[in-house]
Amino acid sequence: MSAEAFSKLTIGETMVTTRAGARARTAPVQRSNSSSLSSAPPSLEEVECQSVSGIKYDIAGLADEVRKRARHGLIHQNDAIKLKYCKTISHDPSVYMFYIADDISLRMGEGYDAPECSCGANVGGLACKHIFWMLDRLVNAEAPDKFKSQTLRLATDGSTVQNLQPAEIVDNQGLENVANDLDCMFQDDREVEEIEEEVREDIGRLLSVFDPSGELPDDFRNSQPPILSEQARKYREFQELFTEFAIEDLRLFGRLRSLIDPTFQAHVFFDKINDRAIRTFNALDEYIKNPDSMAERYDVVTCAEKLRNLVTLVTDYQAANDRSRDVANRAAESLLIILNGVVSRNFNAYANVTSRIVPEEPAENNLFVCLIGAPATGGGHFVLDTLGAFPQDDVLKNHWEMLRNIKEELEDDTTPFRAPASFISTFRTITSESRKRTNPEPGGSSAKRPMK
């Protein structure tokens, strides 16, 4: 909340802060010869209430029933009340709706003198426990810590704090920012069915990090494979179950997004990419050794297509997170693992195969030629087109060992085929630019043989 908004949050001169003050200002002078007839001073519980958040409220001016509601909302049921999501009214964005578990909703904003609650206890405009709870959540989310050292005055009906409407707090910050502060979902003005479908997709993407079959975030959109392991089947059943609960309570969805943060998602994504790359190379080796094996196996052309798809996945992921240096670093590592595996297979994969007819064209029997030596029309430079767009000084300096291995393979005169001159030129440009911009750390990459 802005400093101007909180300028209203000052303690008024008429505010009761002590028992003596309460008596002096509210009780008439009593004259009696018997001291036993004097009224007892109000208890601290009747004058002041400290919420679970640590903020103190003056409740001396509240009626007994309203005071009980205040204590319930601020203290006794603070943890029991759960906020699901919030939104604005489609035809009037100045009206804010907060949806609480048990199908209860709070409404506030322009045209409302005080917040309204659908729980049924908000009769006659007197605040219910949900309104007191929301007041405290808003003040705690937006007020500086210094206000926790003061005692804030509540209106007699519980509708305002320090003469400040809760809707004013939302006005100052914006509902979406308030939703972030309150750790709840902000729901835009789309149809419920559209929102539910988006939640389903997002949950599938988030939970894919735990998929035992190694699926990537977008794989769940594809049709379910005909054969699933028991572990994978149970995982899918759990995903469906969690999705049902999350749609009913969007707070769960918000917690899931907070738990599976982008950094964790990126690490799992690239671990899976690296695993797929290794499995793809192994599948080619398996095809060469045993074409009738029941294990995963690819011929050269199929292997090349699988690797192209992996490069595309990495390229798209990095483009969607182009401001993340960590993503760029992990993406470069995955691309270099793939490129290193390709340049080390510059040979006829079927040279020793005599038991069956094999392709004679290098583009069909040599993985290096298929992807680098004779790329598809308009295919550009395999891996390098993506790698060259990365921030060289931040990324490539972390992968000098693989870069050196790739360089040695590309410059090896004993290999059957040489890479096109443009490919080698692009590779040298990338590595030379990286070397120019990078200052190797002592004891690190400086000990390695420099590239020429």
Residue pairs with C-beta under 8 A, 6 or more apart in sequence:
1 142
1 143
1 169
1 172
1 173
2 172
5 164
5 168
5 169
5 172
6 143
6 144
6 147
8 162
8 163
8 164
9 143
9 147
9 150
9 152
9 161
9 162
9 164
10 162
11 17
11 150
11 151
11 152
11 153
12 153
14 25
15 58
15 151
15 153
16 22
16 25
16 26
16 47
16 58
16 60
16 61
17 58
17 151
18 47
19 41
19 42
19 44
19 47
20 41
22 41
22 42
22 47
22 60
23 41
23 42
26 60
27 39
30 37
30 38
30 39
32 38
42 60
45 71
46 59
46 60
46 67
47 58
47 59
47 60
48 56
48 57
48 58
48 59
48 60
48 151
49 56
49 57
49 59
49 67
49 70
49 71
49 74
49 75
50 56
50 57
50 74
50 75
51 57
51 74
51 75
51 78
51 136
51 140
52 74
52 75
52 78
52 79
52 136
53 78
53 136
53 137
53 139
53 140
54 140
54 148
55 136
55 139
55 140
55 143
55 147
55 148
55 152
56 148
56 150
56 151
56 152
57 70
57 74
57 136
57 151
57 152
57 153
57 154
57 161
58 151
58 152
58 153
58 154
59 67
59 70
59 71
59 154
61 153
61 154
61 156
62 70
62 154
62 156
62 158
63 126
63 156
65 126
66 126
66 127
66 156
66 157
66 158
69 121
69 126
69 127
69 128
69 129
69 132
69 158
70 127
70 129
70 132
70 154
70 158
72 129
72 132
73 81
73 128
73 129
73 130
73 131
73 132
73 133
73 135
73 136
74 132
74 133
74 136
77 129
77 133
78 133
78 136
81 100
81 101
81 129
81 130
81 133
82 100
82 101
82 249
82 251
83 98
83 99
83 100
83 101
83 137
83 182
83 183
83 184
83 251
84 99
84 100
84 101
84 184
84 185
84 249
84 250
84 251
85 99
85 179
85 184
85 185
85 186
85 187
85 250
85 251
86 96
86 97
86 98
86 99
86 175
86 178
86 179
86 182
86 184
86 185
86 186
86 187
87 96
87 97
87 99
87 175
87 186
87 187
87 188
87 189
88 94
88 95
88 96
88 97
88 175
88 189
89 95
89 97
90 189
92 109
92 110
92 111
94 109
94 110
94 111
95 107
95 108
95 109
95 110
95 111
95 112
96 107
96 108
96 109
96 167
96 170
96 175
97 105
97 106
97 107
98 105
98 106
98 107
98 108
98 134
98 184
99 105
99 106
100 106
100 130
101 249
103 118
104 117
104 118
104 119
104 130
105 117
105 118
106 115
106 116
106 117
106 118
106 130
106 131
106 134
107 115
107 116
107 117
107 118
108 114
108 115
108 116
108 165
108 166
108 167
108 170
109 167
109 170
110 167
112 167
113 125
113 159
114 125
114 127
114 131
114 157
114 158
114 159
114 160
114 165
115 127
115 131
115 134
115 135
115 159
115 166
115 167
116 122
117 127
117 128
117 130
117 131
119 128
119 130
121 128
121 129
122 128
122 130
122 131
125 157
125 159
126 157
126 158
127 135
127 157
127 158
127 159
131 158
131 159
132 158
134 166
135 154
135 158
135 161
135 166
137 182
138 166
138 169
138 170
138 178
138 182
139 147
139 152
139 161
139 169
141 178
141 181
141 182
142 169
142 172
142 173
142 178
142 181
152 161
152 162
153 161
153 162
153 163
154 160
154 161
155 161
155 163
159 165
160 166
169 178
170 178
173 181
175 186
176 186
179 185
179 186
180 186
183 251
183 254
183 255
183 258
184 250
184 251
184 254
185 250
185 251
185 253
185 254
187 195
187 250
188 195
196 247
199 243
199 246
199 247
199 250
199 253
200 243
200 247
201 221
202 253
202 257
203 239
203 242
203 243
203 246
203 253
203 256
204 217
204 220
204 221
204 239
204 243
205 217
205 218
205 220
206 256
206 257
206 260
206 265
207 239
207 242
207 256
207 260
208 215
208 216
208 217
208 219
208 220
209 260
209 264
209 265
209 268
209 269
210 235
211 219
211 220
211 232
211 235
212 229
212 231
212 232
212 235
213 228
213 229
213 232
213 235
214 272
214 275
214 276
215 272
216 269
216 272
216 273
216 313
217 265
217 269
220 239
224 236
228 236
242 252
242 256
245 252
246 252
246 253
246 256
247 253
262 321
262 324
263 326
266 317
266 321
266 324
266 326
266 327
266 330
267 330
269 317
270 314
270 330
270 331
270 333
270 334
273 310
273 313
273 314
273 334
274 333
274 334
274 337
276 306
276 310
277 307
277 310
277 334
277 337
277 338
277 341
278 337
278 341
279 296
280 298
280 303
280 306
280 307
280 310
281 303
281 341
281 345
282 296
283 295
283 296
283 297
283 298
283 303
283 306
284 297
284 298
284 299
284 300
284 303
284 345
284 349
284 367
286 293
286 295
286 296
286 297
287 293
287 297
287 298
287 299
287 303
288 349
288 350
288 353
290 297
291 297
291 356
298 306
300 349
300 359
300 364
300 365
300 366
300 367
300 370
301 364
301 370
303 367
304 367
304 370
304 371
307 338
307 341
307 342
307 371
308 371
308 382
310 334
310 338
311 335
311 338
311 382
311 383
311 386
314 331
314 334
314 335
314 386
315 331
315 386
317 327
317 331
318 327
318 328
318 331
318 386
318 390
321 327
322 328
325 391
325 394
325 395
328 390
328 391
328 394
328 395
329 394
329 395
329 398
331 386
331 390
332 387
332 390
332 395
332 396
332 398
332 399
333 398
333 399
333 402
335 383
335 386
335 387
336 383
336 387
336 399
336 402
336 403
336 406
337 402
338 383
339 382
339 383
339 384
339 387
339 406
340 402
340 405
340 406
340 409
342 367
342 368
342 371
342 372
342 382
342 383
343 368
343 372
343 406
343 409
343 410
343 419
344 405
344 409
345 366
345 367
345 368
346 366
346 367
346 368
346 369
346 409
346 415
346 416
346 417
347 366
347 368
347 415
347 416
348 362
348 365
348 366
348 416
349 365
349 366
349 367
350 358
350 359
350 365
358 365
359 365
362 369
362 370
362 373
362 374
362 416
362 417
363 369
363 370
363 373
363 374
364 370
366 373
366 416
366 417
368 415
368 417
368 419
369 417
371 382
372 381
372 382
372 419
372 420
372 423
373 417
373 418
373 419
373 420
375 381
375 382
381 422
381 423
381 426
382 423
384 423
384 426
384 427
384 430
387 396
387 430
388 426
388 429
388 430
390 396
392 430
392 433
392 434
392 437
392 438
393 434
393 437
393 438
396 403
396 430
396 431
396 434
396 438
397 434
397 438
397 440
397 445
400 445
400 448
401 448
403 431
403 434
403 451
404 448
404 449
404 451
406 427
407 427
407 431
407 451
409 415
410 419
410 423
410 424
410 427
411 424
418 424
419 427
428 451
431 451
432 451
435 450
435 451
438 445
440 446
